[in-house]
């Protein structure tokens, strides 16, 4: 699964529209009390972001002090923990809470 990182984006829907797929916009509002944020966007809508993907994206973010907004169709329960531990905010569009063991059992692969 691919992801896109945009750093130091103005914290406004107007600016988010430039980077976030339209199907994700209804889930987005102004996040935190910050003028700038970093976005991590997983544009594919059929996958769950796992800890492996979250850690891979986190390593590529240069300013980890800035609020990080994570946008995806769905996140595993474990990936939510990684994101929260990095002071990020996960915004899932889907509403099913997968754990990684169950995701791998159903879809194959590894986290």
C-alpha positions as CSV (number, residue, x, y, z in Angstrom):
1,X,0.0,0.0,0.0
2,X,1.3,3.4,-0.9
3,X,1.2,6.5,1.2
4,X,1.8,10.2,0.7
5,X,3.3,12.6,3.2
6,X,2.8,16.3,3.1
7,X,4.5,18.3,5.7
8,X,3.7,21.8,7.1
9,X,0.3,22.1,5.5
10,X,-2.0,24.9,6.6
11,X,-4.6,23.5,9.0
12,X,-7.7,24.2,6.9
13,X,-10.1,22.3,4.8
14,X,-9.3,24.6,1.9
15,X,-5.7,23.4,1.9
16,X,-6.5,19.8,2.8
17,X,-8.6,19.6,-0.4
18,X,-5.4,19.9,-2.4
19,X,-4.0,16.7,-1.0
20,X,-6.7,14.5,0.3
21,X,-8.9,12.3,-1.9
22,X,-12.5,13.7,-2.1
23,X,-14.0,10.6,-0.6
24,X,-12.1,11.3,2.6
25,X,-13.0,14.9,3.1
26,X,-16.3,14.4,4.9
27,X,-14.3,12.8,7.8
28,X,-11.9,15.7,8.1
29,X,-12.4,18.8,10.2
30,X,-10.0,21.3,11.7
31,X,-7.6,19.3,13.7
32,X,-6.0,20.4,17.0
33,X,-5.0,24.0,17.7
34,X,-2.1,24.3,15.3
35,X,-1.6,26.6,12.3
36,X,0.3,23.9,10.4
37,X,0.1,20.1,10.4
38,X,1.7,17.2,8.6
39,X,-0.5,14.8,6.6
40,X,0.0,11.1,6.1
41,X,-2.5,9.9,3.5
42,X,-3.2,6.3,2.5
43,X,-5.3,6.9,-0.7
44,X,-6.3,3.2,-1.3
45,X,-9.7,2.5,0.2
46,X,-9.6,-1.3,0.4
47,X,-6.8,-1.8,2.9
48,X,-6.1,-1.5,6.6
49,X,-3.0,0.4,7.7
50,X,-1.0,-1.8,10.0
51,X,1.9,-1.1,12.4
52,X,4.4,-1.9,9.7
53,X,3.0,0.8,7.4
54,X,2.6,3.3,10.2
55,X,6.2,2.9,11.3
56,X,7.4,3.1,7.8
57,X,5.6,6.4,7.2
58,X,6.6,7.7,10.6
59,X,10.3,7.2,9.8
60,X,9.9,9.5,6.7
61,X,8.4,12.4,8.6
62,X,11.1,15.0,9.3
63,X,9.3,17.2,11.9
64,X,7.8,14.9,14.4
65,X,7.0,17.9,16.8
66,X,4.3,19.2,14.4
67,X,0.9,17.6,14.7
68,X,0.5,14.6,12.4
69,X,-2.9,13.8,10.8
70,X,-3.2,10.2,9.5
71,X,-5.9,9.6,6.9
72,X,-6.9,6.1,5.7
73,X,-9.8,3.9,5.0
74,X,-9.1,1.9,8.1
75,X,-6.4,1.4,10.7
76,X,-5.6,-1.6,12.8
77,X,-6.0,-1.3,16.5
78,X,-2.3,-1.7,16.9
79,X,-1.6,1.0,14.3
80,X,-3.8,3.4,16.2
81,X,-1.5,2.9,19.2
82,X,1.6,3.7,17.2
83,X,-0.1,6.8,15.9
84,X,-1.3,7.9,19.3
85,X,2.2,7.3,20.8
86,X,3.6,9.6,18.2
87,X,1.1,12.3,19.2
88,X,-0.7,11.9,15.9
89,X,-4.4,11.7,15.1
90,X,-5.8,8.9,13.0
91,X,-8.9,9.6,10.9
92,X,-10.4,6.4,9.5
93,X,-13.1,6.7,6.9
94,X,-14.3,3.2,7.5
95,X,-15.5,2.3,11.0
96,X,-14.3,-1.3,11.5
97,X,-11.6,-1.8,14.1
98,X,-9.4,-4.6,12.8
99,X,-6.7,-6.2,14.9
100,X,-3.7,-7.3,12.8
101,X,-4.1,-11.0,13.6
102,X,-7.6,-11.0,12.3
103,X,-6.7,-8.9,9.2
104,X,-3.9,-11.3,8.3
105,X,-6.2,-14.3,8.9
106,X,-8.8,-12.9,6.5
107,X,-6.6,-11.3,3.9
108,X,-3.3,-13.1,4.2
109,X,0.1,-11.4,4.5
110,X,1.9,-10.1,7.5
111,X,1.8,-6.7,9.4
